[in-house]
Amino acid sequence: MGRPERVPVLPPAGARDGRPVVIVTGALAPYTHVLYERLAERLDRPLHVLSCTKRESARQWVVEAPRLFRHEVLPGLRWHRDAVRNLYVNPAVVTRLAALRPAALVLNDFSPTMLMAAGFARLRRIPYLIRTDGVPETDPGQRSAPHRWLRRAIVAGARAGIGPSLGSARLLALYGVAPERFATSPLFPAWSPAGPPPPDAERPYDVLFCGILNEEVKGARFFTDVILACAARGRRLRVRVAGDGPLRAEMEARLAAAEIEAQFDGYLTQAALPAVYASSRLFLFPSRGDVWGIVVHEALQSGTPVLASPHSGIARELLEGHLCGEVRPLDIEAWVTGTLDLLDNTERRAALREAARSALPRFTADVAAQGYVEALGAILKA
């Protein structure tokens, strides 16, 4: 549980007048910081963001101070259950919303804090959007009655839904948001490469893994199994692993025992990521259940082709939807064959890069902010 934090007194909203739009979210992330800056540019009223926690325990990123929107962290209780699951109880959300008098709310995902905010909005007749990255395949509401009740209670008063994918639309539809009331706001990386991607001859590594080093979500042990199986076929690949987590020591020991050259970077800042993604010829993403997977987007914009499992939103809707990556089931032999085939096929990698260049303009900060503008405009005019 986190300690309660003192709620700062916010300065006046500034040049833009009118009741603000307020976003209630778990924690600011680098990409949501960019999104909210772009959204604040487009709104005709102030934008305030209330976070349930300063930073999720499994995240090491540093987020810049906002320029165009107001941000504060609510006091309350935080339970970081694991790398991807967090529970927030912030009763102060009610008093802050009462003080801010929002014209509209955006509630990010499902927690007791969002339920309290939804209850306040319904009592004061404030329209709100419910936003989720979730998809039916990873939704705990499909297996747990308390999670299902929480989702239904929050969604019941929402004017519309918003999310990054068709999977998110399907999830919200299960709880009552009609498809015509869903707006798409894609996810995107918080950074862009400074220049064109380097050629393969300038990339010292064969394969890259980037993410939390666990098995239950990210498939880090499966990744290691694939690398060892490639070695058993006579190909000792040059490996780079960016990120940290409970399996790091195991991965390092297994690869070292097989005499496989591997660079383990640990957690990296956003500024270090462009060089990391551009250092490998292939990115492996053996996800066991990511709602999206921004690391895949980061690899693609760096000119690094991707081999992914089907268990993520980005694999289904970007890689398969736009034919810009390879998607294979989590079978060791299939991944060994896929990895070696892609490394040996220059033409195929070039084709995937070209397909990614055509698809990625649909997944940008500007497109994401426009989705919010249209959704908020509709409920503010209703």
C-alpha positions in Angstrom: 0.0 0.0 0.0 1.3 3.5 -0.7 1.3 6.4 1.7 -1.2 9.2 1.4 0.2 12.2 -0.4 -0.6 15.8 0.3 -2.9 17.2 -2.4 -1.4 20.3 -4.0 -3.4 23.4 -4.5 -3.5 23.9 -8.3 -2.9 27.3 -9.8 -5.7 29.0 -11.9 -6.3 27.2 -15.2 -4.8 29.9 -17.2 -5.8 31.5 -20.5 -8.6 29.1 -21.3 -11.9 29.6 -19.6 -14.8 27.4 -18.7 -15.2 24.2 -16.7 -12.4 21.8 -17.3 -12.2 18.3 -18.7 -10.8 16.0 -16.0 -9.1 12.7 -16.7 -8.8 10.2 -13.8 -6.0 7.7 -14.5 -3.9 5.2 -12.6 -0.5 6.9 -13.3 1.0 9.1 -15.9 3.2 7.3 -18.4 5.4 8.8 -21.1 3.0 8.2 -23.9 -0.1 9.4 -21.9 1.9 12.6 -21.1 2.4 13.2 -24.8 -1.3 12.4 -25.5 -2.5 14.8 -22.8 -0.3 17.6 -24.1 -1.7 17.1 -27.6 -5.2 17.0 -26.2 -4.8 20.1 -24.2 -3.7 21.9 -27.3 -7.0 21.0 -29.0 -9.5 21.6 -26.2 -11.3 24.9 -25.8 -11.2 24.5 -22.0 -8.6 23.5 -19.4 -7.5 19.9 -19.0 -6.8 18.5 -15.5 -5.4 15.0 -14.9 -5.8 13.2 -11.5 -3.5 10.2 -11.0 -4.1 7.5 -8.4 -0.4 7.0 -7.9 2.8 8.8 -8.9 4.3 5.7 -10.5 3.4 2.0 -10.7 5.9 -0.1 -8.8 6.9 -2.1 -11.9 7.6 0.9 -14.0 10.9 2.8 -13.9 10.1 5.6 -16.4 10.5 9.3 -15.7 7.7 11.6 -16.9 8.3 15.3 -17.6 6.3 18.0 -15.9 3.2 18.9 -17.9 3.2 22.2 -19.8 -0.3 22.5 -21.1 -2.4 20.5 -18.6 -2.6 20.4 -14.8 -1.6 17.2 -13.0 -1.8 16.0 -9.4 -1.5 12.7 -7.5 -4.4 11.9 -5.2 -3.8 10.5 -1.7 -5.1 7.1 -1.1 -4.3 3.4 -0.9 -2.4 1.6 -3.7 -2.0 -2.2 -4.0 0.5 -3.1 -6.7 -0.4 -6.8 -7.1 2.1 -7.6 -9.8 3.7 -6.2 -12.9 0.5 -5.4 -14.7 -2.3 -5.4 -12.0 -2.8 -2.5 -9.6 -5.7 -1.7 -7.2 -6.4 2.0 -6.3 -8.7 3.4 -3.6 -8.6 7.2 -3.6 -11.6 8.7 -1.8 -10.1 12.2 -2.3 -11.1 11.9 -6.0 -14.6 13.0 -4.9 -13.5 16.2 -3.1 -11.1 17.1 -6.0 -13.9 16.7 -8.5 -16.2 18.7 -6.4 -13.6 21.5 -6.4 -12.8 21.3 -10.1 -16.5 21.2 -11.2 -15.7 19.4 -14.5 -17.7 19.8 -17.6 -16.8 16.2 -18.6 -14.8 13.3 -17.2 -12.6 10.5 -18.7 -12.2 7.5 -16.4 -9.3 5.2 -17.3 -10.1 1.6 -16.7 -11.7 0.0 -13.6 -10.9 0.4 -10.0 -12.7 1.5 -6.8 -11.4 5.0 -7.4 -13.0 5.1 -10.9 -16.2 3.8 -9.3 -16.2 6.7 -6.8 -15.6 9.2 -9.7 -18.4 7.6 -11.7 -20.8 7.8 -8.8 -19.9 11.5 -8.3 -20.4 12.2 -12.0 -23.8 10.5 -12.0 -24.9 12.4 -8.9 -23.9 15.8 -10.4 -25.1 14.8 -13.9 -21.6 15.2 -15.4 -21.1 13.3 -18.6 -18.2 10.8 -18.7 -16.3 8.5 -21.0 -15.0 5.2 -19.9 -11.6 4.3 -21.4 -9.9 1.0 -21.4 -6.9 -0.7 -23.1 -8.4 -4.0 -22.1 -9.7 -6.8 -24.4 -12.0 -9.7 -23.7 -9.1 -12.2 -23.7 -7.4 -10.6 -20.7 -10.4 -9.2 -18.9 -10.7 -10.4 -15.3 -14.4 -9.6 -15.5 -14.9 -12.7 -17.6 -13.8 -14.9 -14.7 -14.5 -12.9 -11.5 -17.9 -11.8 -10.3 -16.5 -8.8 -8.3 -14.5 -7.5 -11.3 -17.6 -8.0 -13.5 -19.8 -6.1 -11.1 -17.3 -3.2 -10.9 -17.1 -2.9 -14.7 -20.9 -3.0 -15.0 -21.3 -0.3 -12.3 -18.8 2.1 -14.0 -20.0 1.5 -17.5 -23.7 1.9 -16.7 -23.5 5.7 -16.4 -20.9 6.3 -19.2 -22.1 8.3 -22.2 -19.5 6.6 -24.5 -16.4 4.4 -24.5 -12.9 5.0 -25.8 -9.9 2.7 -26.4 -7.1 1.9 -28.7 -8.5 -1.2 -30.5 -11.4 -3.2 -31.8 -10.7 -5.5 -28.8 -11.4 -2.7 -26.4 -14.6 -1.9 -28.3 -15.6 -5.6 -27.9 -14.8 -5.5 -24.2 -16.9 -2.4 -23.5 -19.7 -3.8 -25.6 -19.9 -6.8 -23.2 -20.7 -4.3 -20.4 -23.2 -2.1 -22.3 -21.3 0.4 -24.5 -22.9 0.1 -28.0 -20.4 0.0 -30.9 -21.6 3.3 -32.3 -20.8 5.0 -28.9 -17.1 3.8 -29.0 -14.3 6.1 -30.2 -10.9 4.8 -31.2 -7.8 6.5 -29.8 -4.7 4.4 -30.7 -1.7 3.8 -28.5 1.7 5.1 -29.7 5.3 5.4 -28.5 6.3 8.5 -26.5 9.3 9.0 -28.8 10.2 9.0 -32.4 13.5 8.1 -34.1 15.7 11.1 -34.8 16.5 9.8 -38.3 16.1 6.9 -40.7 16.8 3.5 -39.3 20.3 2.1 -39.8 20.9 -0.8 -42.3 21.3 -4.3 -41.0 25.0 -4.2 -41.5 25.2 -1.6 -38.7 23.1 -3.6 -36.2 25.3 -5.7 -33.9 22.6 -7.9 -32.5 20.5 -10.6 -34.2 17.5 -10.5 -31.8 16.1 -8.2 -29.2 13.7 -8.7 -26.2 12.4 -5.6 -24.5 10.1 -5.6 -21.4 9.6 -6.9 -17.9 11.5 -10.2 -17.5 8.6 -12.4 -16.4 6.9 -15.4 -18.0 3.3 -15.0 -17.1 2.8 -11.9 -19.2 5.9 -11.2 -21.3 7.1 -14.8 -22.1 10.7 -14.1 -21.1 11.4 -17.8 -20.4 9.9 -18.8 -23.7 12.2 -16.3 -25.4 15.2 -17.9 -23.7 14.0 -21.4 -24.8 13.8 -20.2 -28.4 17.4 -18.8 -28.3 18.7 -22.1 -26.8 16.8 -24.1 -29.4 18.3 -21.9 -32.2 21.7 -22.8 -30.7 20.8 -26.5 -30.7 20.2 -26.1 -34.5 23.7 -24.7 -34.8 22.9 -20.9 -34.7 24.2 -19.1 -31.6 22.5 -15.7 -32.0 23.8 -12.4 -30.7 21.1 -11.4 -28.2 20.1 -8.1 -26.5 17.7 -7.9 -23.6 16.4 -4.6 -22.4 14.4 -4.6 -19.2 14.5 -6.2 -15.8 12.4 -8.5 -13.7 12.3 -11.8 -11.7 13.7 -14.0 -14.5 16.8 -11.9 -15.3 19.3 -14.0 -13.3 17.8 -17.2 -14.7 18.0 -15.9 -18.3 21.6 -14.7 -17.9 22.7 -18.0 -16.4 21.0 -20.2 -19.1 22.4 -18.1 -22.0 25.9 -18.0 -20.4 25.9 -21.8 -19.9 25.1 -22.2 -23.6 27.9 -19.8 -24.5 25.5 -17.4 -26.2 26.6 -13.8 -26.5 24.0 -11.7 -24.6 23.8 -8.1 -23.5 21.5 -7.4 -20.6 20.8 -3.7 -20.2 18.3 -3.6 -17.3 15.8 -0.7 -17.2 16.6 2.0 -19.6 15.4 5.6 -19.9 13.3 6.7 -22.8 16.3 8.6 -24.2 18.2 5.3 -24.5 15.5 3.3 -26.3 16.0 4.5 -29.9 19.6 3.2 -30.0 18.5 -0.1 -28.4 15.8 -0.8 -31.0 18.0 0.2 -33.8 20.8 -2.2 -32.7 19.0 -5.5 -33.6 17.9 -7.1 -36.9 14.8 -8.7 -35.3 12.5 -8.1 -32.4 10.9 -11.0 -30.6 7.6 -10.4 -28.7 6.4 -13.7 -27.2 3.6 -12.1 -25.2 1.2 -14.3 -23.2 -1.3 -11.6 -22.7 -0.6 -7.9 -23.4 -3.7 -5.7 -24.0 -1.6 -3.8 -26.6 2.2 -3.9 -26.7 3.8 -0.5 -27.4 7.3 -2.1 -27.6 6.2 -3.6 -30.9 5.4 -0.2 -32.2 8.8 1.1 -31.0 10.5 -1.7 -32.8 8.6 -1.1 -36.1 9.3 2.7 -36.1 13.0 1.8 -35.6 13.0 -0.4 -38.8 13.2 -3.6 -36.8 10.9 -6.4 -38.0 8.8 -8.2 -35.4 8.0 -11.9 -34.7 5.1 -11.9 -32.2 2.6 -14.2 -30.5 -1.1 -13.7 -31.2 -1.7 -12.8 -27.6 -1.7 -9.0 -27.8 -3.8 -6.3 -29.3 -1.0 -4.9 -31.5 -0.3 -8.4 -33.0 -3.9 -8.8 -34.0 -4.7 -5.2 -35.2 -1.3 -3.9 -36.4 0.9 -6.8 -37.4 -1.8 -9.0 -38.8 -4.2 -6.2 -39.7 -1.7 -4.4 -41.8 0.6 -7.4 -42.7 3.6 -5.7 -41.2 4.9 -8.5 -38.9 5.0 -12.2 -38.4 2.6 -13.7 -35.9 3.0 -17.3 -34.7 1.5 -19.4 -31.9 3.7 -19.9 -28.9 5.4 -23.1 -30.1 9.2 -23.4 -29.7 9.8 -25.1 -33.0 7.6 -22.6 -34.9 9.4 -19.7 -33.3 12.9 -21.2 -34.0 11.9 -21.7 -37.7 10.3 -18.2 -37.8 13.3 -16.5 -36.2 15.9 -18.1 -38.4 13.8 -17.7 -41.6 13.5 -13.9 -40.9 17.1 -13.5 -40.1 18.1 -15.3 -43.3 15.5 -13.5 -45.6 16.6 -10.0 -46.4 13.8 -9.4 -48.8 11.1 -10.5 -46.3 12.5 -8.1 -43.7 12.5 -5.3 -46.2 8.9 -6.0 -47.1 7.9 -5.9 -43.5 9.6 -2.6 -43.0 7.8 -1.1 -45.9 4.4 -2.4 -44.7 5.2 -0.8 -41.3 6.0 2.5 -42.8 2.6 2.6 -44.5 0.7 1.5 -41.4 2.3 3.5 -38.6 0.8 6.9 -39.6 -2.6 5.5 -38.4 -1.1 5.1 -34.9 0.2 8.5 -33.7 -0.3 11.1 -30.9 -2.3 13.4 -33.2 -4.7 10.6 -34.2 -5.1 9.6 -30.6 -5.8 13.1 -29.4 -8.4 13.6 -32.2 -10.2 10.5 -31.0 -10.6 12.1 -27.6 -11.6 15.5 -29.1 -14.4 13.9 -31.1 -15.7 11.7 -28.2 -15.6 14.6 -25.7 -17.2 16.9 -28.2 -20.1 14.5 -28.7 -20.9 14.2 -25.0 -20.4 17.9 -24.2 -23.0 18.8 -26.9 -25.5 16.1 -25.9 
